[in-house]
Every structure is written in C-alpha cells, then in structure tokens.
Amino acid sequence: MKKLLIFASLLLTALATKAQAYLNPQASLEQRVEDALSRMTTHEKIKVLHAQSKFTSAGVPRLGIRQLNMDDGPHGVREELEWNTWNPAKWTNDYIVAFPSLTCLAATWNRDLSSLYGNAVSEEFAFRGKDVMLGPGVNIQRTPLNGRAFEYMGEDPYLAGEMVVPYIKAAQANGVACCLKHFVLNDQETDRFTVNVNVSERALREIYLYPFKKAVDDAHVYTIMGSYNLWHGTHCCQHDELLNGILKKEWGWDGALISDWGGVTDTQEAATGGLDIEMGTGTDGKLKESEFTFDDYYLAKPFERLIEEGRIPMSVLDDKVRRVLRTIFRTAMNPRKVVGSQCSEAHYEACRQIGEEGIVLLKNAQPLTKGKASGQNILPLDLSKYQHILVVGENATRSLTQGGGSSELKTLRDTSPLEALQQVFGNKIEHAQGYASGRALYDHVDKVPAEENARLNAEALEKARQADLIIFIGGLNKNHRQDCENGDRESYDLSFGQNELIAQLAAIQKNIVVVMFGGNPYATPWLREVAALVHCWYLGSEAGTSLANVLTGKVNPSGKLPVTFARKYEDYPYVKYGKEAYPGVDKQVYYKEDVFVGYRGFEKNKTVPQFPFGFGLSYTTFKYGKPSIASAQDGWTITVDVTNTGSREGKETVQLYVGEQKVAATNPIKQLKDFAKLSLKPGETKTATLHVSNQALQSWDEQNHQWKLLSDRFRAYVGASSADIRGKVDFSLQ
C-alpha cells in the first residue's frame, strides 16, 4: 500500500510537471516557451510586448511568468527611477561601481578583460534584480563629433566584434541578457530621431552590420535594441527588411528585438516589421493626468485590435511572444541566474585593471631645460625629482561618472585623479582648476561667465610659475555637446579655452604632462610644446588610481587606440564630401566615404594622422621578428616572435592586417583581421599566433548580394599599429 501511494505521488508530480512545463527549469527552453504560449490569452500575449513602466515590461502574473526588469548600461546599473517618470526614485541602496567606458575597454585590445568586464557589471545588474542590461553598444565611430561614441568600441568593426563577444558571453552566463545597441547606423546624435541614412550595401555589410552579426553568431546575444534613425525611409525599430529579413531570417537569430525608448512610430510597421518589445513611447504611463497610457502603445490596444479583426495573423503575434518568453526564461526565470553582488572589492579591482590597460600613452619625450634635453623621458614620473607639482584642470576633480545621458551613474565612491596623485606625492601637490565647464545637463548647455574662466585661467598661470612639474588634466566631459547622448560636439577642438591654456602653461614650464579624458579624438595644436600626452577615455570609479599607477610607472601603459586621431578635422574621410556626409541635409545623411571609414580612408587618401589606429606607446620597447605564414584548416596562420628589448615588463598588442597584393581602387589597402596581446618580461621573447579565415577575406558583392572573394592573392601585414608595420608576408589561395 505504501509503495502504491509513493508511486501515485510520483505519478501526480510527473503529470503536474508535464502539465506545467513552462515552470519546469529542467524542461528544454523551447518546451517551456511553447507550453507557456499555449496557456496565454490573446490579451496576455499583447501585454508582454510593451512597457508597463519606464524600465519594465509585463509578465503573466496568472501563470507565474515574471516581468522583465531592464536598466541602462553598459558601464554600470543606472539609478532607480520612478515607475512612470524620468525622475530619480531617490533610493539609498542603488549606489554602484562605475566601470570604464567601452572605448576604454576597446583600447585594452584584451579579450580576457572584456570577459572580466561583462562578468563584473552583470553581477551588479543581477544583484539589483535586473534581467536585461541595455548595452553594450557597437555602433561605428565614423565621426569624432559623435556625442555618444564613448559608449561604443571605436571605428573598426573587427575590433568591436572581437571585444564585444566575451563581454556578452560573460554577462549572459550570469543570467543577465545583453541588449546590443543600436541596430543599426545610429552613428550620430544630430537628428538621431529623424535622419535617414543612405549607405551602400557593401559598407552596411562590411562595416556597420559586422559587429552585430559577430555578437549574434559567436555570443548568441539574447536581445538587441533597434535604433532611432531611418534606413531606406523606415525607422529601424520597425524595419521589415532589416529586422525580419536580415536579423531573424538570414542570421537565424531567436532573441527579442527591443525598441529604443520612443523609437516606434506606427502600429502596422511595428507589428509586421520585426519589433518584439516596445519601450518608452511618448507617455508618462499610468499618471492620472495622462490620457495616453501604456495600454495605448502601438503594440498594445491598437495591435490587439488588428489581431482581433484578422488584419494581422496570430502567427505574427505568437512569434513575438515566443521571443519574449525565451528572454524571460533565459533571465528572470532562469534558476541558474546568479545572485550577484554590488560594490564589491572585486568589482573595483576589475574597474581599476581595465582602466589601467585602456589608458593610451600618446607621447613621451624628454622635456627641454635651457634648450637641452633632460636625458630621459618625463614618464614614468620620478617621485624624488619634483618638489612642487601643479595639477591644472577641471577633470582632476570633476565627477565623470555623472552626465552623458542614459549612461549616467550613481556611484558609491569615486577616486579622482587629484586624490590619487595626492596619495602618491603628498603635500607636493597643488591644484588650480584652470577653467570651468558648467553642470552636466541633458540637452542643455550650462554657460559659464567669461570672467569666471578668466579668473581661473589667471590663477593657474600664476601658480604655474612656482611649479617644477605641471600635470594638466582636462579633455572632454559628459556635458551636452561634449560626450553626451542627444547632441554631437560642435568642434574638433577642445572646449572651454583648454588649447590656449595648455599653450600658456607650456610656455611657462616645459615639464608638462597633459592628461585627457574623453570618448573622442580632438585637435592637439600644442602637442610639440608638451613633454607627454596621456589619453584616458572615461575610467570609472577607479579613475584616479588607474591614472596614478600609469603616471608613476607602477603599471606600464599598454593601451592602443581604437580610433584614429587626425591632425585636423578636415582629414577625416567623410568631411571632404560636405554636409551631406555629416550631419546631413534635409534629414538625409550620405555615407559617401563608403567602406573607407577611419584608418581605411586615411590610407586611401594618403593622409598622415596625428596618431594612427592601433597606436600606443609603452615604457619599454619591443622588437618584432620576421613573420611566417602557414595554411590552416579554414584559412591561414601567421606567427611572429616579439621580444621585450627594454628594461621594464610590458604588454604589446600585435596586430594583423590583410589586403590584396594588387589593391583595387574600390578596396581598402588593408584591414584589421586579428590581434594578440602578449605580456613580456625584459629580454623575454614570445610568439604571437594570428589567424585569418578564408571567409574573412571575402567582400560583399553588391551585384549578387552575397559574400565573394574579389582576389586570390593577399598580403598580411604584422605591426604595432595600422601605420607601424613591422613585417609583411604574401600568400595565395591558389
């Protein structure tokens, strides 16, 4: 009898489990999805397709299916907002670690650090109860004026693709979905809601879509965010050819396409154009004074009416719901989702390490004293050499984790550059602000009175006369029309009178180190007058510590540029085509430089940049051997020995570029195809192993709309940057 009862109990349990497969984490993902879908009413299906607050979309409470909690990233979890407004909720437990900007991560050229980043930041999202992290971003930096470029990974699609994949894999392994953005062609903030992008099919495929496809193929990214801009006259958040045709059918992607906030404009286009979750349409939600609620979204009541009237088939609705359910079961209802942690020392350590490797040393020279060189490069700083150090610049003390738009962060603690340098040099340090930029306000420039900046400028120059070393810490910040969402920069020059101030300081003291923050290149008219230039991007909560460790030599810099720094703005490839190429005319922008973005265009135009793509100095030196090549199963393997010929341990990024032996005018001379970062002790030699697949040698054939080999004879270039090639080797596919 007892055995019979046990059997009956087990049978009932099994039947119950089978009956509710969607609640059984042991069932396959597709079993859970199909079972849940079969139990949902039409209205419940509609409810999961649109927002129910600023940053959540609904689940199905009747069935125990959880909602999706989203939040802005990708550099940390945004502070909590009120349910229906953009106002801060003013919680006291939502302080987090700010991680370095994605441009900084790209500048590390270190795939392992990308994985470390994705793991650490997703742990903070998980701890805060978030299921979807709105990021990372892989839009291409075709213009140095793009106000949002600091959120992306530079100008090269291969580098962006390689660096985003480990980030996504690590984050999603923790049960937090990445929402890769912005798909696609959202490469400027000017007219971002209305501009129609005209681009060749080849450039679209080879440059702008490439990192997204890499994330789909290699990282299986769970969600993707559509972009505001138009392509072929249709908004990209509701674009049938782009979302259904390329992303879902051609690439076979099974995730959920989420709109950018306010990116949807039409029910019919959104319903049939591939959108799955609609967020942020112009509403304050359930506020009593609002007549337009979440149920009035394009994918809410209007979509439900079209389904009920039979004007759109149920299969279209079901496909969307399947994609949303997959996301829910992969995240909110994933039993293996981590608990996570917030503001842990491990996260601060990850922040510091990424920042240190992302810092790029652009110049390091011997300062002149009485017309003669001092005998050694100014960096790393000799702690005993200087007695009176003047730190000039607003960014020495300014919080660069605030501002910038959706990436603004509420941090528990930040270490400023001035604080970190004071910890090293003690009372030898004095600070002068030098200039003021105003508050970091979204979509508004806070004007600073001219007399205030004149006073700060005079104070810095007066103090400079007493200093034996000047460290200028400036650059861009996250003010509107600097590095900030919804506005591009107005000039390639630095703002707030910094160029003039640096030149004046250098005239007083030749021992001057310039440290710049920012997500974009800028003009450096004072470069010959300063002893060193260090570029930091945005370094997050450990900014000061990371910078101080590099300046003092505790860490040997190893960052390499993910973007090209031009001598002057007019040198960028698109500029010669006028306003049609940027920012556009009559809401139309034309990518007339085609595939010649960044270093590709500089090489085609034979324009010498100030600092080339892939460039970055070290406190040691590296010698490259002769590269050799061998055929591999799916392509070619190139090896080269690299020796540390200096006196310090350091890291070198060995870069592989490939081009045709006889380059057609329509093709780039060479393009990045692989890289390897080596850590070498003084005198040590290691072999860098690089690979290029035969598929990676193909170009897009616009006539036949497919990938095709345009040549069978290629040249591999191995170097320390796109302009510093240390060896070449030819190979043929015949």
Protein Blocks (a to p, Z undefined) as FASTA:
>chain_A
ZZmmmmmmmmmmmmmmmmmmmlmmkbcfklmmmmmmmmpcfklmmmmmpcfbfkbccddf
knopacddddddfkbccddddfkbcbdehiaklcccddddfklmmmnopaklmmmmmmmm
mmmmmmnopabdcdddfbdcfbfkbmklmmmgbjbfklmmmmmmmmmmmmmmnopacddd
ddehiabfghklmpccdddfklmmmmmmmmmmmmmmmnopabdcddfbdcehiafklcfk
lmmmmmmmmnopabdcdddehiacbfklmmmnopabdghiacehjafklcbdfklpmklm
mmmmmmmnopacfklmmmmmmmmmmmmmmmmmmckbcebjehiaklmmmmmmmmmmmpcc
fbdcdddeehiaehiafbdcdfklpmbdcdedjklmpcckgghijmpccdfbdcdfklmm
mmmnmmmbccdekiaebjadehiacdddfklmmmmmmmmmmmmmmpcbdcddedjdfbeh
iacehiacfbfbdehhlmmmmmmmmmmpmcbcdddedjbdcddfklmmpmbdcdekjnbj
mlmmmmmmmmnomaccfbdcfbdcdfbfklpmklmnojmlogbeehiacdfklmmghjll
mmmnopacfbdghiacdfbdcddddddddddfklccdddddddfbfbdcddddddddddf
bdcfkbcfbdcfbdcdddddehiacdddddddfklmpccdfklopaddfbfbdcddddfb
fklcfbdcdddfZZ
